[in-house]
Amino acid sequence: MAEAQQSAPQGPVFTIDKIYVKDLSLENPGAPKSFLTQEAPQVEVGLRTRGEQVEPDIYECVLTVTLTAKAGDKTLFLVEAAQAGVFTIRGVPPEHMQQVIAINCPTVLFPYVRETLADAITRAGFPPVHLAPINFDALYQQQLAQAQAQAPAVTN
């Protein structure tokens, strides 16, 4: 029986080992006056991802989202959450590893960071902000296209 399991074909492995909040920051600079404003806030969204190998086949990915809500020139709140995960990734060809880290890992982390942000904003006394889904594949392709456009042309 053990021999049959060992001879089974080994394909790519992608497992979620741990999901956690790495950093969380909340600023509520105008409180309590900011709660009295009748103006609808403008919310700006900033997004960053990074990934790094921490051990063989073990990677940490961090998805950081910053939300800034302003009414006119006054900041109502600023919240930033760095949602992280530890992933086991094995059997992926090296040329595809960057894609897995830039697309698959943030896609797993996004629902968690979305919930963390909404909860923090609610605790600050404001209605929650629920981020729309993000297509990390499209973002990755866009970044690749920008990098290729900025690369100097090689002439022979």
Secondary structure as UniProt FT lines:
FT   HELIX           2..6
FT   STRAND          13..27
FT   TURN            29..32
FT   HELIX           33..36
FT   STRAND          42..55
FT   TURN            56..57
FT   STRAND          58..71
FT   TURN            72..73
FT   STRAND          74..90
FT   HELIX           94..99
FT   HELIX           100..104
FT   HELIX           105..123
FT   TURN            124..125
FT   HELIX           136..150
//
